[in-house]
């Protein structure tokens, strides 16, 4: 035991004891029983249908970037649901616990949550929604789409890709187990110094928070390295920097932020851990530390991280709007520059999170101006999207509706962000629910873009479209819930309601809180619509199958390969002739040209090492939380030994022969021919220097294409 601990410690179990399991909690005990029953049911069904071998070989040990991306998205959706439940609990508590005469149950004086439990729910909601829902969802899409959009067969480091996934899964498991073993932090998702110090938070909640975020930061950093290396080194022939899809550029900007900002978070959390475990005093003002040091370190990561999650959403919107406007993206180069400008300016604005700390007018003014600068490249993007849709042949399917919803929420969040960038306004609404409403407007921009992308790219990954009726039903219910929850929240912010209130003293706020509670009910209906969407789509999948180009108006390279994408992505790497390669091929009548011959290709083997390392990191995190030192040593030594074993063993991979490739390609082409849903737009001939695949011989015709849409002849 390195520091004095309240509540006892023993060498075998550390701080863990039966009293740490809330078996008498009227909320958590039934939930624990439901989770156990659900887990037994799922495991029983897997065993009954004999799917363990399939799961192990095809999913749990895979290094295929598409399957890893799907698992990232599944983790994100599960945690999004968990975070939504936390939000429902927060809204219900505040709508219930209003005024001095409000009733209380389950041991609460007002409402149904005690202040300590409410603080845990509030803290977990923030951590989950930002780091375990939005981040895995976006990383999942980058995993799936980026390699296909640049014409690569996989990520640069497939094994590292699997490691990043399982570290993220370990972090998710750690925060989920905090529900039933011990407690989670109650000091907000970003922490407050010195509240997170051991003398003020003697339980294990802050420790769960530290190691969950450390594991997430590690997994995200590994993913950032991989995606950047993939884009830089693995582009198909002809895929110059000037021809990269905007989603790829957004991924570059986002992962540059990830690589440079997440280490700052890891350092900040390591210093908090040093205070709690080693008796250091980095953040205790009375013993030589500095309270504001933590706040600066956290938000040096925290605000760039906001752009880390918003930039991929911008990239998604930049892919969807041109497809359903049947036009190329307006202002390609300005969109690229805007993405990189946002990534750069993101490092200059962190102090606007604490304008009220007393830094002085000159410091506040500098950060106020820097914050307003973000509006310039963001405004460029908004106008470019508007001009892309202007006079386009718009198709208002579900994906387009979700993307347009993201655009409207971005305008709301951006305009209120400009208000908060003014120190005088910030002083008035700081720490109020107005700030919470603004932040949720930005995060919901991401959620809307994610659901738009789920609908848009789902047929590329699984080979069939999602049901339009239920996707649109979910959109309208979700949008109604958004208005009902966050418009009153903006109003309450101006009325002086602060955040993190487990008891609402002002009865004049009650009508607004009831409207917000009704909004949560509507949100719940949208969740049910999402489950209906999945069920109906899977049930009717045979009638909704698609070919390579699911939408008929797609533009970027991922729509050239088969749907669903084979594990090798491209049998022969395509030659890139234009910025919107698929649109260019469609316009020139070569979208169905096949390679003239195949060659053997090398692919990486699956590995179980990554999931075992993920499990060991979970054990290490759990042991650190409870200070079980022998288990810490065992898991750490096992991790080191496994990493060394893997480094010596390596992965020789395997070869897919040309004959096997040809056979699989013919089967995929027969499937697509049978569907008969591809839309053809054949132009007036093939360009004189058109190349579909390397070594491919297309007849050089002198006639020009019937349309110049998507053309980019000059190689940069």
C-alpha positions in Angstrom: 0.0 0.0 0.0 1.7 3.2 -1.2 -0.6 5.8 0.5 -2.9 5.6 3.5 -6.3 4.5 2.4 -9.7 4.8 4.1 -11.7 1.6 4.4 -8.9 -0.9 4.7 -6.7 -2.9 2.3 -5.5 -6.5 2.2 -2.7 -8.1 0.2 -4.9 -10.5 -1.7 -7.9 -8.4 -2.8 -6.6 -4.9 -2.2 -9.5 -2.6 -1.6 -12.1 -5.0 -3.0 -14.6 -6.3 -0.5 -18.2 -7.6 -0.5 -19.4 -4.1 0.8 -18.2 -2.6 -2.5 -20.9 -4.6 -4.4 -24.2 -2.6 -4.2 -26.5 -5.7 -3.8 -28.9 -3.6 -1.7 -29.2 -0.7 -4.1 -32.8 -0.7 -5.3 -31.8 0.5 -8.8 -28.5 -1.3 -9.4 -29.4 -4.7 -8.0 -32.3 -5.4 -10.4 -30.2 -4.1 -13.3 -27.4 -6.4 -12.3 -29.8 -9.4 -12.3 -31.1 -8.3 -15.8 -27.6 -8.0 -17.2 -26.6 -11.5 -15.8 -29.8 -13.1 -17.3 -29.2 -11.3 -20.6 -25.6 -12.5 -20.7 -26.5 -16.1 -20.0 -29.2 -15.9 -22.7 -26.8 -14.6 -25.3 -24.0 -17.1 -24.4 -26.6 -19.9 -24.4 -27.8 -18.9 -27.9 -24.3 -18.8 -29.3 -23.6 -22.2 -27.8 -26.9 -23.7 -29.0 -26.3 -22.6 -32.6 -22.6 -23.6 -32.5 -21.3 -20.1 -33.4 -18.2 -20.0 -31.1 -15.8 -21.2 -33.8 -17.3 -18.7 -36.3 -17.1 -15.8 -33.9 -13.5 -16.6 -32.9 -12.2 -17.1 -36.5 -14.2 -14.5 -38.3 -14.5 -11.7 -35.8 -12.7 -11.9 -32.5 -9.3 -12.7 -34.1 -9.8 -10.8 -37.3 -7.4 -8.1 -38.6 -9.7 -7.1 -41.5 -10.2 -3.4 -41.2 -13.8 -3.6 -42.2 -14.7 -6.1 -39.5 -12.7 -4.2 -36.9 -14.6 -1.1 -38.0 -17.9 -2.8 -37.6 -16.9 -3.9 -34.1 -15.9 -0.3 -33.3 -19.3 0.8 -34.4 -21.1 -1.9 -32.4 -19.1 -0.8 -29.3 -20.1 2.8 -30.0 -23.8 2.0 -30.5 -23.9 0.0 -27.2 -22.2 2.8 -25.3 -24.5 5.4 -27.0 -27.4 3.5 -25.7 -25.9 3.3 -22.2 -25.1 7.1 -22.3 -28.7 7.7 -23.4 -30.0 5.8 -20.4 -27.8 8.0 -18.2 -29.3 11.1 -19.9 -32.8 9.8 -19.3 -32.0 9.3 -15.6 -30.6 12.9 -15.4 -33.6 14.4 -17.0 -36.0 12.4 -14.9 -34.3 13.3 -11.7 -34.4 17.0 -12.5 -38.0 16.9 -13.6 -39.0 15.1 -10.4 -36.8 16.9 -7.8 -38.2 20.4 -8.1 -39.0 22.6 -5.1 -38.7 22.0 -1.4 -41.8 19.7 -1.3 -40.8 17.3 -4.0 -41.0 13.7 -2.9 -38.1 11.3 -2.7 -37.7 7.5 -3.0 -34.9 5.0 -3.0 -33.2 6.9 -0.1 -33.2 10.2 -2.0 -34.6 13.3 -0.2 -35.8 14.6 -3.6 -36.4 12.6 -6.7 -35.1 9.1 -6.9 -31.3 9.6 -7.0 -29.1 10.5 -4.1 -26.6 13.4 -4.8 -23.7 11.0 -4.8 -25.4 8.6 -7.3 -26.5 11.5 -9.5 -22.9 12.7 -9.6 -21.8 9.3 -10.9 -24.5 9.2 -13.5 -23.6 12.7 -14.7 -19.9 11.9 -14.9 -20.4 8.6 -16.6 -22.7 10.2 -19.2 -20.0 12.7 -20.3 -17.2 10.1 -20.5 -19.3 7.6 -22.3 -20.9 9.9 -24.9 -17.7 11.6 -25.9 -15.0 8.9 -25.5 -16.9 5.6 -25.7 -19.7 6.5 -28.1 -18.7 9.3 -30.5 -15.1 8.3 -30.7 -15.4 4.6 -31.5 -18.3 5.3 -34.0 -16.1 7.7 -35.9 -13.0 5.6 -35.7 -15.1 2.7 -36.9 -16.1 4.6 -40.0 -12.5 5.7 -40.7 -11.4 2.1 -40.3 -14.0 0.8 -42.8 -14.0 3.6 -45.4 -10.6 5.2 -45.6 -8.6 2.2 -46.9 -11.3 1.5 -49.6 -11.5 5.2 -50.6 -7.7 5.3 -51.3 -7.6 2.0 -53.0 -5.7 0.0 -50.3 -6.3 -3.6 -49.4 -6.0 -3.1 -45.6 -4.6 -0.7 -43.0 -0.8 -0.2 -42.9 -0.6 -2.1 -39.6 -3.5 -4.6 -39.4 -2.3 -6.1 -36.0 -2.0 -2.6 -34.5 -5.5 -1.9 -35.7 -6.9 -4.9 -33.8 -4.9 -3.8 -30.7 -6.6 -0.3 -30.8 -10.0 -2.0 -31.0 -9.5 -4.3 -28.0 -7.9 -1.5 -25.9 -11.1 0.5 -26.5 -13.2 -2.5 -25.6 -11.2 -3.0 -22.4 -12.0 0.6 -21.5 -15.7 0.1 -22.2 -15.7 -3.0 -20.0 -14.0 -1.1 -17.2 -16.6 1.6 -17.1 -19.4 -0.9 -17.4 -18.2 -3.0 -14.5 -18.0 0.2 -12.3 -21.8 0.0 -12.3 -21.7 -3.2 -10.2 -18.3 -3.3 -8.4 -17.6 -0.1 -6.6 -18.6 3.3 -7.8 -17.7 5.7 -10.7 -16.3 9.2 -10.3 -18.7 11.9 -9.2 -16.6 14.9 -10.1 -17.8 15.5 -13.7 -16.5 13.9 -16.9 -13.5 16.2 -17.0 -12.6 16.2 -13.3 -12.0 19.0 -10.9 -8.9 19.7 -8.9 -8.7 19.1 -6.0 -12.0 17.2 -5.8 -10.4 14.1 -7.5 -7.6 14.0 -4.9 -7.7 11.0 -2.5 -8.7 13.0 0.6 -11.8 14.4 -1.2 -12.7 11.3 -3.2 -11.4 8.4 -1.1 -13.4 5.8 -3.1 -12.4 4.0 -6.3 -14.6 6.1 -8.6 -11.9 8.5 -9.7 -9.6 5.5 -10.2 -12.1 3.9 -12.6 -12.2 7.3 -14.4 -8.4 7.5 -14.7 -7.8 4.1 -16.1 -10.8 4.1 -18.4 -9.6 7.3 -20.0 -6.0 6.1 -20.1 -6.9 3.0 -22.0 -9.1 5.0 -24.4 -6.3 7.4 -25.1 -3.9 4.6 -25.8 -6.3 2.9 -28.2 -7.1 6.1 -30.0 -3.4 7.1 -30.4 -2.6 3.7 -31.9 -5.5 4.1 -34.3 -4.3 7.6 -35.3 -0.8 6.3 -36.1 -2.3 3.6 -38.3 -4.8 5.7 -40.3 -2.1 8.4 -41.1 0.4 5.7 -42.1 -2.2 4.1 -44.3 -3.2 7.3 -46.1 0.4 8.4 -46.6 1.9 5.1 -47.8 -0.9 2.9 -49.3 -2.7 5.0 -51.9 -3.6 3.4 -55.2 -1.8 4.4 -58.4 -2.9 7.8 -59.5 -4.4 8.7 -56.1 -2.6 11.9 -55.7 -3.1 14.3 -52.8 -5.4 16.4 -55.0 -7.7 13.4 -55.6 -8.2 12.2 -52.1 -11.9 12.2 -51.0 -12.8 14.8 -48.5 -13.5 12.2 -45.9 -9.9 11.1 -46.2 -8.7 14.6 -45.7 -11.0 15.0 -42.7 -9.5 11.8 -41.3 -6.0 13.2 -41.8 -6.8 16.4 -39.9 -8.6 14.5 -37.2 -5.8 12.0 -36.6 -3.1 14.7 -36.6 -5.1 16.1 -33.7 -5.4 12.7 -32.0 -1.7 12.0 -32.3 -0.7 15.3 -30.7 -3.5 15.8 -28.2 -4.2 12.5 -26.6 -0.7 12.3 -25.1 -1.5 15.5 -23.2 -4.5 13.8 -21.7 -2.4 10.7 -20.7 0.1 13.0 -19.0 -2.6 14.9 -17.1 -4.2 11.6 -15.9 -0.9 10.1 -15.0 -0.2 13.1 -12.7 -3.6 12.7 -11.1 -2.7 9.0 -10.6 0.6 10.1 -9.0 -1.2 12.3 -6.6 -3.6 9.5 -5.6 -1.3 6.5 -5.6 2.1 7.9 -4.8 1.2 10.8 -2.6 2.5 13.5 -5.0 1.0 17.0 -4.9 0.8 18.2 -8.5 -2.7 19.6 -8.1 -3.0 20.3 -4.3 -2.6 24.0 -3.8 -1.8 23.8 -0.1 1.3 21.5 -0.7 3.0 23.3 -3.6 0.7 22.1 -6.5 -1.4 24.2 -8.9 -5.1 23.6 -9.3 -5.2 25.4 -12.7 -2.4 23.2 -14.0 -4.8 20.3 -14.4 -7.5 22.5 -16.0 -5.0 23.7 -18.6 -3.6 20.3 -19.3 -7.0 18.7 -19.6 -8.4 21.4 -22.0 -5.2 21.5 -24.0 -6.4 18.0 -25.0 -10.1 18.6 -24.4 -10.8 21.3 -27.0 -8.7 19.8 -29.9 -10.6 16.6 -29.1 -13.9 18.4 -29.9 -12.5 18.9 -33.4 -11.1 15.4 -33.5 -14.7 14.2 -33.4 -16.4 16.9 -35.5 -14.0 16.8 -38.4 -14.8 13.2 -39.5 -18.5 14.2 -39.3 -17.8 17.1 -41.6 -16.1 14.6 -44.0 -19.1 12.3 -43.9 -21.4 15.2 -44.8 -19.0 16.1 -47.6 -19.5 12.6 -49.1 -23.3 12.4 -48.7 -24.3 15.9 -50.1 -22.6 15.4 -53.5 -24.0 11.9 -53.9 -27.6 12.9 -53.4 -27.2 16.3 -55.2 -25.7 14.6 -58.2 -23.0 17.2 -58.4 -19.3 17.3 -57.4 -18.5 18.9 -54.1 -18.3 22.7 -54.4 -14.9 24.2 -53.5 -12.9 21.0 -53.0 -9.6 22.8 -52.3 -11.2 25.2 -49.9 -12.8 22.3 -48.0 -9.3 20.7 -47.7 -7.8 23.9 -46.4 -10.7 24.5 -44.0 -10.2 21.1 -42.5 -6.5 21.7 -41.9 -7.3 25.2 -40.6 -9.7 23.9 -38.1 -7.2 21.4 -36.9 -4.6 24.1 -36.5 -6.8 26.7 -34.7 -8.1 23.9 -32.4 -4.8 24.3 -30.4 -5.4 28.0 -29.7 -8.7 28.1 -28.0 -8.6 25.9 -24.9 -8.8 28.8 -22.4 -12.3 29.8 -23.4 -13.4 26.9 -21.2 -12.5 28.9 -18.1 -12.8 32.6 -19.0 -14.0 33.2 -15.4 -10.7 32.0 -13.8 -9.4 35.6 -13.7 -6.7 35.4 -16.4 -7.2 39.0 -17.3 -8.6 41.0 -20.2 -5.7 40.6 -22.6 -5.5 36.8 -22.2 -9.3 36.5 -22.5 -9.4 38.7 -25.5 -6.7 36.7 -27.3 -8.5 33.4 -26.8 -11.8 35.0 -27.6 -10.5 36.1 -31.0 -8.9 32.7 -31.6 -12.2 31.0 -30.8 -14.0 33.2 -33.3 -11.5 32.3 -36.0 -12.8 28.8 -35.9 -16.0 30.1 -37.4 -14.3 31.1 -40.6 -13.2 27.7 -42.0 -16.4 26.2 -40.5 -18.4 28.8 -42.4 -16.5 28.0 -45.6 -17.7 24.4 -45.2 -21.3 25.4 -44.6 -21.4 27.6 -47.7 -19.7 24.9 -49.8 -22.3 22.4 -48.8 -25.1 24.8 -49.6 -23.6 25.5 -53.0 -23.2 21.8 -53.6 -26.9 21.4 -53.1 -27.8 24.6 -55.0 -29.4 23.6 -58.3 -28.6 20.0 -57.8 -30.8 17.1 -58.5 -31.6 16.5 -54.8 -32.8 13.1 -53.5 -34.3 13.4 -50.0 -33.7 9.9 -48.8 -33.0 9.1 -45.2 -29.3 9.5 -45.4 -29.7 13.0 -46.9 -32.3 14.0 -44.3 -29.9 13.0 -41.5 -27.0 15.0 -43.2 -29.2 18.1 -43.5 -30.2 17.7 -39.9 -26.5 17.7 -39.0 -26.1 20.9 -41.0 -28.9 22.7 -39.2 -27.5 21.6 -35.8 -24.1 22.8 -36.8 -25.5 26.2 -37.5 -27.2 26.3 -34.0 -24.1 25.1 -32.2 -21.8 27.3 -34.2 -23.8 30.5 -33.6 -24.2 29.8 -29.9 -20.4 29.0 -29.8 -19.7 32.5 -31.2 -21.8 33.9 -28.4 -19.8 32.0 -25.8 -16.6 33.2 -27.4 -17.4 36.7 -26.1 -16.0 36.8 -22.5 -18.8 39.2 -21.4 -21.5 36.8 -22.5 -19.5 33.8 -21.2 -19.3 35.4 -17.7 -23.1 35.5 -17.6 -23.8 32.0 -18.8 -20.7 30.1 -17.6 -21.5 26.8 -15.9 -25.1 27.1 -16.9 -27.2 24.7 -18.9 -26.9 27.1 -21.9 -23.3 25.9 -22.3 -24.6 22.3 -22.0 -27.1 22.9 -24.7 -24.5 24.4 -27.0 -22.1 21.5 -26.4 -24.9 19.0 -27.2 -25.8 20.9 -30.4 -22.2 20.2 -31.6 -22.2 16.6 -30.4 -25.6 16.0 -31.9 -24.2 17.3 -35.2 -21.9 14.3 -35.0 -24.7 11.9 -34.1 -26.8 13.0 -37.0 -23.8 12.7 -39.4 -23.1 9.2 -37.9 -26.6 8.0 -38.5 -26.5 9.5 -42.0 -23.3 7.5 -42.6 -24.8 4.3 -41.2 -27.6 4.5 -43.8 -25.2 5.7 -46.6 -22.4 3.1 -46.2 -24.4 0.2 -44.7 -25.1 -1.4 -48.2 -21.4 -1.2 -49.0 -20.5 -3.2 -45.9 -23.4 -5.6 -45.8 -24.7 -5.7 -49.4 -28.3 -4.5 -48.7 -29.9 -1.2 -47.9 -31.6 -0.2 -44.7 -35.4 0.3 -44.7 -36.2 3.9 -45.7 -39.5 4.1 -43.9 -38.1 3.3 -40.5 -34.9 5.3 -41.1 -37.0 8.4 -41.8 -39.3 7.6 -38.9 -36.3 7.5 -36.6 -35.1 10.8 -38.1 -38.3 12.7 -37.4 -38.7 11.3 -33.9 -35.0 12.0 -33.0 -35.3 15.6 -34.4 -38.5 16.2 -32.4 -36.7 14.9 -29.3 -33.7 17.2 -30.0 -36.0 20.3 -30.2 -38.0 19.4 -27.1 -34.9 18.7 -25.0 -32.4 21.4 -26.0 -34.5 24.5 -26.9 -35.8 24.6 -23.2 -32.3 24.0 -22.1 -31.1 27.1 -23.9 -33.9 29.1 -22.3 -33.1 27.7 -18.8 -29.5 28.7 -19.3 -30.5 32.3 -19.8 -32.8 32.0 -16.7 -29.8 31.1 -14.6 -30.1 27.3 -14.2 -26.7 25.8 -13.5 -25.7 22.3 -14.5 -25.2 19.2 -12.3 -28.3 20.0 -10.2 -29.7 16.9 -8.5 -32.2 19.2 -6.8 -33.9 22.1 -8.6 -34.8 24.8 -6.1 -36.6 27.2 -8.5 -40.1 26.0 -9.2 -40.4 28.5 -12.1 -38.1 26.2 -14.1 -40.4 23.2 -13.7 -42.5 23.6 -16.9 -39.3 23.7 -19.0 -38.0 20.6 -17.2 -41.3 18.8 -18.0 -41.0 19.7 -21.7 -37.4 18.3 -21.6 -38.7 15.1 -20.0 -41.3 14.7 -22.7 -38.5 15.2 -25.2 -36.6 12.3 -23.6 -39.7 10.2 -24.1 -39.7 11.1 -27.8 -36.0 10.2 -27.9 -36.9 6.8 -26.5 -39.4 6.3 -29.3 -36.6 7.1 -31.8 -34.5 4.4 -30.1 -37.3 1.9 -30.6 -37.6 3.0 -34.2 -33.9 2.3 -34.6 -34.4 -1.3 -33.3 -37.3 -1.6 -35.7 -35.1 -0.3 -38.5 -32.5 -3.0 -37.9 -35.1 -5.8 -37.5 -37.1 -4.9 -40.7 -34.0 -4.3 -42.7 -32.4 -7.7 -41.8 -35.8 -9.4 -42.3 -36.2 -8.0 -45.8 -32.5 -8.0 -46.8 -33.0 -10.3 -49.8 -35.3 -7.8 -51.5 -32.9 -4.9 -50.8 -29.6 -6.2 -52.1 -27.4 -3.9 -54.1 -24.6 -3.9 -56.5 -21.2 -2.2 -56.3 -22.8 1.3 -56.6 -25.7 1.1 -54.2 -27.1 4.6 -54.9 -26.3 4.9 -58.6 -25.0 8.5 -58.1 -22.0 7.7 -55.8 -18.7 9.4 -56.6 -15.8 8.1 -54.6 -13.7 4.9 -55.0 -15.3 2.7 -52.4 -18.3 2.3 -54.7 -16.1 0.7 -57.3 -15.6 -2.6 -55.4 -18.2 -5.2 -54.7 -21.0 -4.9 -52.1 -20.4 -6.3 -49.5 -16.7 -5.5 -49.8 -14.6 -8.7 -50.1 -11.9 -9.3 -47.5 -9.2 -8.3 -50.0 -11.1 -5.1 -51.0 -9.7 -4.9 -54.6 -8.6 -8.0 -56.6 -6.5 -5.6 -58.7 -5.7 -2.2 -57.4 -7.5 0.4 -59.6 -5.8 3.2 -61.4 -7.2 6.6 -60.3 -7.9 9.0 -63.2 -10.0 11.7 -61.5 -11.0 13.2 -58.2 -14.5 11.6 -58.2 -13.3 8.3 -59.8 -16.5 6.3 -59.8 -18.5 9.3 -61.2 -15.8 9.8 -63.8 -15.9 6.1 -64.8 -19.7 6.1 -64.9 -19.8 9.2 -67.1 -17.3 7.7 -69.5 -18.8 4.2 -69.7 -16.0 2.3 -68.0 -17.5 1.7 -64.6 -18.0 -2.0 -65.3 -14.6 -2.6 -66.9 -12.8 -5.6 -65.3 -9.1 -6.3 -65.0 -7.6 -8.2 -67.9 -5.8 -10.6 -65.5 -5.1 -11.3 -61.8 -2.0 -11.8 -59.8 -1.3 -13.4 -56.4 -1.8 -11.1 -53.5 -0.5 -11.2 -49.9 -2.8 -10.9 -46.9 -2.2 -10.8 -43.1 -3.2 -13.7 -40.9 -5.8 -13.5 -38.1 -4.3 -13.3 -34.6 -5.7 -14.0 -31.1 -2.9 -12.0 -29.6 -4.7 -8.7 -29.9 -7.9 -9.8 -28.0 -5.7 -11.5 -25.3 -3.8 -8.3 -24.8 -7.0 -6.4 -24.6 -8.2 -8.7 -21.9 -5.0 -8.4 -20.0 -5.2 -4.6 -20.1 -8.7 -4.8 -18.7 -7.3 -6.9 -15.8 -4.5 -4.5 -15.3 -6.9 -1.6 -15.2 -9.2 -3.4 -12.7 -6.2 -4.3 -10.5 -5.0 -0.7 -10.5 -8.4 0.6 -9.6 -8.6 -1.8 -6.6 -4.8 -1.7 -5.8 -4.4 -5.4 -6.1 -0.7 -5.2 -6.6 0.0 -8.9 -7.2 -2.6 -8.9 -10.0 -1.1 -5.7 -11.5 2.4 -7.4 -11.6 1.0 -10.6 -13.1 -1.0 -8.8 -15.8 1.8 -6.4 -16.7 4.4 -9.2 -16.9 1.9 -11.2 -19.1 1.4 -8.2 -21.4 5.2 -7.7 -21.8 5.8 -11.5 -22.4 3.0 -11.6 -25.0 4.3 -8.5 -26.8 7.8 -10.0 -26.9 6.4 -13.4 -28.1 4.5 -11.6 -30.9 7.5 -9.6 -32.0 9.6 -12.7 -32.4 6.9 -14.7 -34.0 5.7 -12.1 -36.5 3.1 -12.7 -39.2 4.2 -14.2 -42.5 0.7 -13.8 -43.8 -0.7 -15.9 -46.6 -1.1 -15.8 -50.4 -4.4 -15.6 -52.4 -3.5 -17.1 -55.7 -4.6 -15.5 -59.0 -6.9 -18.4 -59.7 -8.6 -18.1 -56.4 -9.1 -14.4 -56.9 -10.6 -14.9 -60.3 -13.0 -17.5 -59.0 -14.1 -15.2 -56.2 -14.4 -12.2 -58.5 -16.6 -14.1 -61.0 -18.9 -15.2 -58.2 -19.2 -11.6 -57.0 -20.0 -10.4 -60.5 -22.6 -13.1 -61.0 -24.3 -12.0 -57.8 -24.3 -8.3 -59.0 -25.5 -9.3 -62.4 -28.4 -11.2 -60.8 -29.5 -8.2 -58.7 -29.9 -6.0 -61.8 -30.3 -2.8 -59.9 -27.2 -0.9 -61.0 -27.8 2.4 -62.7 -25.8 3.0 -65.8 -24.8 6.4 -67.2 -22.7 5.7 -70.2 -21.1 8.8 -71.8 -19.8 9.3 -75.3 -16.7 7.2 -75.0 -13.5 6.5 -73.1 -10.9 9.2 -72.7 -7.8 8.8 -74.7 -5.5 8.2 -71.7 -8.0 6.4 -69.4 -6.7 3.5 -67.3 -9.0 1.4 -65.3 -6.4 -0.9 -63.7 -2.7 -1.1 -64.0 -1.7 -3.1 -67.1 -5.3 -2.8 -68.3 -5.7 -2.2 -72.1 -8.7 0.0 -72.8 -9.3 1.1 -76.4 -8.1 4.7 -76.7 -11.0 6.7 -78.1 -10.6 10.3 -79.1 -14.1 11.3 -78.2 -14.6 13.4 -75.1 -17.0 12.4 -72.3 -20.6 13.6 -72.5 -20.2 15.3 -69.1 -17.3 16.9 -67.3 -18.7 16.1 -63.9 -16.0 14.9 -61.6 -13.2 15.3 -64.1 -9.7 16.0 -62.9 -7.2 15.2 -65.7 -4.1 16.8 -64.3 -2.0 14.7 -62.1 -0.7 16.7 -59.1 
